Amino acid sequence: MGRLEPQGDLMLISKRTQTFVYQILYADVSNCLPEYATLKAMGYSDLSLSF
């Protein structure tokens, strides 16, 4: 009682990992927004910026 099943432990670790990865990606994208806006203002398409 009170002890998680192995699947529960894995789900908890997975959720924490997803949160960590999300925070890293969010910070990286946030830091690049000014450059993205500049390229969009210069006329680059979404497709050309996705690669």
N, C-alpha and C positions, 0 to 999 in steps of 0.2 A: 504494500500500500504506500502511496506517495512516491513511488519510484516509477520513472518513465520507462516505457518499453523501448527496445532498441530503435524501432522506427520513429518513436517520438523524439529520442535524442538526435537522430539524424535530421529530422524535420526542423528541430530547433537550431542546429548548426547551420543547416541550409538557409534558413531565414536570416540568421545573423550575417552569413556570407553575402547573401543578396543585398542586404541593407548596406554593408560595407562597400560593395562594388558600386551600388547606386550612388552613394555619397561621393566616391572618387570620380565617377563619370559626370555627375552633376557639377562638381567643382571644376573639372577640366573644361566642360562645355561653357560654363559661366565665364571662365577666364578668356575664352576665345571669341566671345560675342562681339566685341568691337571690331576684330578682324573680319569676322563673318559679315557684319553690317557694311563694312567698307567695300568688300568684294561684291556684295549684292548691289550697292549703290553704283559700282562701276559697271554693272550690267551682267555679271556672271549669273548663270541659271542655277537652279537648285540641283539639277543633274550634274553639272560640272563641279559643283562644290561637294558633292557626296563622295567623290573619289579621292 
